[in-house]
Amino acid sequence: MATKISIRGLRVFAHHGVFEFERAYGQDFFIDCDVWVDAEAAAANDDLAATVNYGALADALVADAKANPVDLLETL
């Protein structure tokens, strides 16, 4: 059974954009993320290790958004 885990409105200050001033000064970006996981084992055993850790997922999204500047939001 698949379960959807969602993160909405994750705010990240990063340096993306086509224009030089966007890259130089940075701006806030808001990330929405949906992840589908098989959470049956996690639910049956109340085991975080068997599912997606929301905190770790949010940390990974923030790290990626900050690490690699791109021109287009579609790329981000």
N, CA, C and O atoms as a GROMACS GRO file, in nm:
protein
  304
    1MET      N    1   0.084  -0.118   0.000
    1MET     CA    2   0.000   0.000   0.000
    1MET      C    3   0.089   0.125   0.000
    1MET      O    4   0.174   0.141   0.088
    2ALA      N    5   0.071   0.213  -0.096
    2ALA     CA    6   0.152   0.334  -0.106
    2ALA      C    7   0.089   0.447  -0.024
    2ALA      O    8  -0.032   0.466  -0.023
    3THR      N    9   0.175   0.520   0.042
    3THR     CA   10   0.135   0.636   0.121
    3THR      C   11   0.207   0.758   0.067
    3THR      O   12   0.325   0.753   0.035
    4LYS      N   13   0.133   0.869   0.056
    4LYS     CA   14   0.195   0.993   0.008
    4LYS      C   15   0.240   1.075   0.128
    4LYS      O   16   0.163   1.103   0.219
    5ILE      N   17   0.366   1.112   0.126
    5ILE     CA   18   0.423   1.202   0.226
    5ILE      C   19   0.447   1.335   0.155
    5ILE      O   20   0.512   1.340   0.050
    6SER      N   21   0.394   1.442   0.212
    6SER     CA   22   0.404   1.574   0.149
    6SER      C   23   0.473   1.674   0.240
    6SER      O   24   0.452   1.675   0.361
    7ILE      N   25   0.554   1.755   0.179
    7ILE     CA   26   0.612   1.873   0.246
    7ILE      C   27   0.568   1.992   0.163
    7ILE      O   28   0.585   1.993   0.041
    8ARG      N   29   0.511   2.091   0.227
    8ARG     CA   30   0.459   2.209   0.159
    8ARG      C   31   0.521   2.336   0.215
    8ARG      O   32   0.533   2.353   0.337
    9GLY      N   33   0.560   2.426   0.124
    9GLY     CA   34   0.607   2.557   0.165
    9GLY      C   35   0.741   2.558   0.237
    9GLY      O   36   0.765   2.643   0.323
   10LEU      N   37   0.828   2.465   0.202
   10LEU     CA   38   0.962   2.463   0.262
   10LEU      C   39   1.040   2.582   0.209
   10LEU      O   40   1.069   2.590   0.090
   11ARG      N   41   1.074   2.675   0.296
   11ARG     CA   42   1.140   2.799   0.255
   11ARG      C   43   1.292   2.782   0.257
   11ARG      O   44   1.350   2.737   0.355
   12VAL      N   45   1.354   2.819   0.144
   12VAL     CA   46   1.499   2.808   0.129
   12VAL      C   47   1.552   2.938   0.070
   12VAL      O   48   1.501   2.985  -0.032
   13PHE      N   49   1.651   2.997   0.133
   13PHE     CA   50   1.718   3.114   0.075
   13PHE      C   51   1.833   3.062  -0.009
   13PHE      O   52   1.922   2.994   0.040
   14ALA      N   53   1.830   3.096  -0.140
   14ALA     CA   54   1.931   3.043  -0.231
   14ALA      C   55   1.959   3.145  -0.341
   14ALA      O   56   1.898   3.252  -0.346
   15HIS      N   57   2.054   3.112  -0.428
   15HIS     CA   58   2.104   3.205  -0.530
   15HIS      C   59   2.082   3.149  -0.670
   15HIS      O   60   2.178   3.114  -0.739
   16HIS      N   61   1.957   3.142  -0.712
   16HIS     CA   62   1.921   3.095  -0.846
   16HIS      C   63   1.870   3.211  -0.928
   16HIS      O   64   1.827   3.312  -0.874
   17GLY      N   65   1.876   3.196  -1.060
   17GLY     CA   66   1.816   3.295  -1.148
   17GLY      C   67   1.900   3.321  -1.271
   17GLY      O   68   2.019   3.291  -1.275
   18VAL      N   69   1.836   3.378  -1.369
   18VAL     CA   70   1.900   3.411  -1.496
   18VAL      C   71   1.983   3.537  -1.483
   18VAL      O   72   2.091   3.549  -1.542
   19PHE      N   73   1.932   3.633  -1.404
   19PHE     CA   74   1.998   3.762  -1.394
   19PHE      C   75   2.106   3.762  -1.286
   19PHE      O   76   2.095   3.694  -1.184
   20GLU      N   77   2.211   3.839  -1.311
   20GLU     CA   78   2.325   3.847  -1.219
   20GLU      C   79   2.281   3.890  -1.079
   20GLU      O   80   2.331   3.836  -0.980
   21PHE      N   81   2.188   3.987  -1.069
   21PHE     CA   82   2.145   4.034  -0.936
   21PHE      C   83   2.074   3.924  -0.858
   21PHE      O   84   2.081   3.920  -0.735
   22GLU      N   85   2.005   3.833  -0.928
   22GLU     CA   86   1.939   3.722  -0.859
   22GLU      C   87   2.042   3.629  -0.796
   22GLU      O   88   2.026   3.582  -0.684
   23ARG      N   89   2.147   3.604  -0.869
   23ARG     CA   90   2.254   3.518  -0.818
   23ARG      C   91   2.334   3.589  -0.708
   23ARG      O   92   2.375   3.526  -0.611
   24ALA      N   93   2.356   3.719  -0.724
   24ALA     CA   94   2.437   3.793  -0.628
   24ALA      C   95   2.366   3.811  -0.494
   24ALA      O   96   2.427   3.790  -0.388
   25TYR      N   97   2.240   3.848  -0.497
   25TYR     CA   98   2.168   3.880  -0.372
   25TYR      C   99   2.088   3.764  -0.316
   25TYR      O  100   2.061   3.762  -0.196
   26GLY      N  101   2.050   3.669  -0.398
   26GLY     CA  102   1.970   3.557  -0.352
   26GLY      C  103   1.826   3.597  -0.324
   26GLY      O  104   1.791   3.714  -0.328
   27GLN      N  105   1.746   3.497  -0.296
   27GLN     CA  106   1.605   3.519  -0.267
   27GLN      C  107   1.546   3.394  -0.204
   27GLN      O  108   1.607   3.287  -0.206
   28ASP      N  109   1.426   3.408  -0.150
   28ASP     CA  110   1.356   3.294  -0.092
   28ASP      C  111   1.290   3.212  -0.202
   28ASP      O  112   1.232   3.266  -0.296
   29PHE      N  113   1.300   3.082  -0.189
   29PHE     CA  114   1.229   2.987  -0.275
   29PHE      C  115   1.144   2.901  -0.185
   29PHE      O  116   1.182   2.870  -0.072
   30PHE      N  117   1.028   2.861  -0.234
   30PHE     CA  118   0.936   2.777  -0.158
   30PHE      C  119   0.919   2.645  -0.232
   30PHE      O  120   0.880   2.644  -0.349
   31ILE      N  121   0.947   2.536  -0.165
   31ILE     CA  122   0.948   2.404  -0.226
   31ILE      C  123   0.830   2.322  -0.175
   31ILE      O  124   0.805   2.316  -0.054
   32ASP      N  125   0.758   2.260  -0.267
   32ASP     CA  126   0.656   2.161  -0.235
   32ASP      C  127   0.708   2.027  -0.286
   32ASP      O  128   0.764   2.018  -0.395
   33CYS      N  129   0.688   1.922  -0.207
   33CYS     CA  130   0.742   1.791  -0.242
   33CYS      C  131   0.641   1.683  -0.205
   33CYS      O  132   0.585   1.685  -0.096
   34ASP      N  133   0.619   1.589  -0.296
   34ASP     CA  134   0.539   1.470  -0.269
   34ASP      C  135   0.627   1.348  -0.291
   34ASP      O  136   0.695   1.337  -0.393
   35VAL      N  137   0.624   1.256  -0.197
   35VAL     CA  138   0.699   1.131  -0.207
   35VAL      C  139   0.603   1.017  -0.178
   35VAL      O  140   0.532   1.019  -0.077
   36TRP      N  141   0.600   0.919  -0.266
   36TRP     CA  142   0.516   0.801  -0.245
   36TRP      C  143   0.604   0.688  -0.192
   36TRP      O  144   0.706   0.656  -0.252
   37VAL      N  145   0.562   0.630  -0.080
   37VAL     CA  146   0.641   0.522  -0.018
   37VAL      C  147   0.548   0.408   0.022
   37VAL      O  148   0.430   0.427   0.047
   38ASP      N  149   0.605   0.290   0.028
   38ASP     CA  150   0.534   0.176   0.084
   38ASP      C  151   0.557   0.182   0.235
   38ASP      O  152   0.665   0.147   0.283
   39ALA      N  153   0.456   0.226   0.308
   39ALA     CA  154   0.470   0.248   0.453
   39ALA      C  155   0.405   0.137   0.536
   39ALA      O  156   0.388   0.152   0.657
   40GLU      N  157   0.370   0.027   0.473
   40GLU     CA  158   0.301  -0.081   0.544
   40GLU      C  159   0.385  -0.135   0.660
   40GLU      O  160   0.334  -0.151   0.770
   41ALA      N  161   0.512  -0.163   0.636
   41ALA     CA  162   0.598  -0.217   0.742
   41ALA      C  163   0.620  -0.114   0.852
   41ALA      O  164   0.621  -0.148   0.970
   42ALA      N  165   0.636   0.012   0.814
   42ALA     CA  166   0.656   0.117   0.913
   42ALA      C  167   0.534   0.130   1.003
   42ALA      O  168   0.547   0.142   1.125
   43ALA      N  169   0.415   0.128   0.943
   43ALA     CA  170   0.292   0.141   1.022
   43ALA      C  171   0.270   0.020   1.112
   43ALA      O  172   0.227   0.034   1.227
   44ALA      N  173   0.300  -0.097   1.062
   44ALA     CA  174   0.278  -0.219   1.140
   44ALA      C  175   0.371  -0.228   1.260
   44ALA      O  176   0.334  -0.281   1.365
   45ASN      N  177   0.493  -0.175   1.243
   45ASN     CA  178   0.595  -0.188   1.349
   45ASN      C  179   0.628  -0.056   1.418
   45ASN      O  180   0.712  -0.053   1.508
   46ASP      N  181   0.562   0.053   1.378
   46ASP     CA  182   0.591   0.185   1.434
   46ASP      C  183   0.741   0.214   1.425
   46ASP      O  184   0.804   0.254   1.522
   47ASP      N  185   0.797   0.192   1.303
   47ASP     CA  186   0.942   0.194   1.284
   47ASP      C  187   0.981   0.304   1.184
   47ASP      O  188   0.955   0.292   1.064
   48LEU      N  189   1.042   0.410   1.234
   48LEU     CA  190   1.086   0.520   1.149
   48LEU      C  191   1.184   0.474   1.041
   48LEU      O  192   1.184   0.528   0.931
   49ALA      N  193   1.267   0.377   1.073
   49ALA     CA  194   1.368   0.329   0.978
   49ALA      C  195   1.305   0.264   0.855
   49ALA      O  196   1.372   0.246   0.754
   50ALA      N  197   1.177   0.228   0.862
   50ALA     CA  198   1.110   0.161   0.752
   50ALA      C  199   1.032   0.257   0.662
   50ALA      O  200   0.958   0.214   0.574
   51THR      N  201   1.046   0.386   0.685
   51THR     CA  202   0.975   0.485   0.604
   51THR      C  203   1.066   0.604   0.577
   51THR      O  204   1.186   0.597   0.600
   52VAL      N  205   1.009   0.712   0.527
   52VAL     CA  206   1.085   0.833   0.497
   52VAL      C  207   1.081   0.925   0.619
   52VAL      O  208   0.973   0.955   0.672
   53ASN      N  209   1.196   0.968   0.663
   53ASN     CA  210   1.207   1.062   0.774
   53ASN      C  211   1.184   1.203   0.718
   53ASN      O  212   1.264   1.251   0.637
   54TYR      N  213   1.076   1.268   0.760
   54TYR     CA  214   1.041   1.401   0.708
   54TYR      C  215   1.156   1.500   0.728
   54TYR      O  216   1.186   1.578   0.638
   55GLY      N  217   1.219   1.496   0.843
   55GLY     CA  218   1.328   1.589   0.872
   55GLY      C  219   1.446   1.568   0.780
   55GLY      O  220   1.503   1.665   0.730
   56ALA      N  221   1.483   1.444   0.757
   56ALA     CA  222   1.594   1.414   0.667
   56ALA      C  223   1.560   1.453   0.524
   56ALA      O  224   1.646   1.503   0.451
   57LEU      N  225   1.436   1.431   0.483
   57LEU     CA  226   1.393   1.470   0.348
   57LEU      C  227   1.400   1.622   0.332
   57LEU      O  228   1.451   1.671   0.231
   58ALA      N  229   1.350   1.696   0.430
   58ALA     CA  230   1.355   1.842   0.424
   58ALA      C  231   1.500   1.891   0.421
   58ALA      O  232   1.533   1.982   0.345
   59ASP      N  233   1.586   1.832   0.502
   59ASP     CA  234   1.728   1.870   0.503
   59ASP      C  235   1.792   1.846   0.366
   59ASP      O  236   1.870   1.928   0.319
   60ALA      N  237   1.760   1.734   0.302
   60ALA     CA  238   1.816   1.702   0.171
   60ALA      C  239   1.767   1.800   0.064
   60ALA      O  240   1.845   1.842  -0.022
   61LEU      N  241   1.641   1.838   0.070
   61LEU     CA  242   1.587   1.936  -0.025
   61LEU      C  243   1.654   2.072  -0.009
   61LEU      O  244   1.689   2.136  -0.108
   62VAL      N  245   1.673   2.115   0.114
   62VAL     CA  246   1.738   2.244   0.141
   62VAL      C  247   1.883   2.240   0.093
   62VAL      O  248   1.929   2.332   0.026
   63ALA      N  249   1.954   2.134   0.127
   63ALA     CA  250   2.095   2.123   0.087
   63ALA      C  251   2.110   2.126  -0.065
   63ALA      O  252   2.200   2.193  -0.117
   64ASP      N  253   2.023   2.056  -0.135
   64ASP     CA  254   2.031   2.054  -0.281
   64ASP      C  255   2.000   2.190  -0.340
   64ASP      O  256   2.067   2.235  -0.433
   65ALA      N  257   1.896   2.257  -0.288
   65ALA     CA  258   1.858   2.389  -0.340
   65ALA      C  259   1.968   2.492  -0.318
   65ALA      O  260   1.985   2.582  -0.400
   66LYS      N  261   2.042   2.480  -0.209
   66LYS     CA  262   2.149   2.576  -0.179
   66LYS      C  263   2.278   2.545  -0.254
   66LYS      O  264   2.357   2.636  -0.279
   67ALA      N  265   2.301   2.420  -0.289
   67ALA     CA  266   2.432   2.378  -0.339
   67ALA      C  267   2.456   2.406  -0.487
   67ALA      O  268   2.570   2.432  -0.527
   68ASN      N  269   2.354   2.400  -0.568
   68ASN     CA  270   2.375   2.403  -0.712
   68ASN      C  271   2.292   2.512  -0.780
   68ASN      O  272   2.180   2.484  -0.823
   69PRO      N  273   2.343   2.633  -0.792
   69PRO     CA  274   2.265   2.741  -0.857
   69PRO      C  275   2.231   2.708  -1.001
   69PRO      O  276   2.315   2.657  -1.076
   70VAL      N  277   2.107   2.737  -1.040
   70VAL     CA  278   2.061   2.714  -1.176
   70VAL      C  279   1.990   2.839  -1.225
   70VAL      O  280   1.954   2.927  -1.146
   71ASP      N  281   1.969   2.847  -1.356
   71ASP     CA  282   1.898   2.962  -1.413
   71ASP      C  283   1.747   2.952  -1.395
   71ASP      O  284   1.682   3.050  -1.361
   72LEU      N  285   1.691   2.833  -1.418
   72LEU     CA  286   1.546   2.818  -1.427
   72LEU      C  287   1.487   2.745  -1.305
   72LEU      O  288   1.547   2.651  -1.252
   73LEU      N  289   1.370   2.791  -1.262
   73LEU     CA  290   1.298   2.721  -1.155
   73LEU      C  291   1.263   2.579  -1.195
   73LEU      O  292   1.262   2.489  -1.112
   74GLU      N  293   1.235   2.560  -1.323
   74GLU     CA  294   1.202   2.425  -1.372
   74GLU      C  295   1.319   2.329  -1.350
   74GLU      O  296   1.298   2.210  -1.325
   75THR      N  297   1.440   2.380  -1.359
   75THR     CA  298   1.557   2.297  -1.334
   75THR      C  299   1.572   2.267  -1.187
   75THR      O  300   1.605   2.154  -1.149
   76LEU      N  301   1.549   2.369  -1.104
   76LEU     CA  302   1.557   2.350  -0.959
   76LEU      C  303   1.458   2.245  -0.915
   76LEU      O  304   1.449   2.214  -0.796
   0.00000   0.00000   0.00000
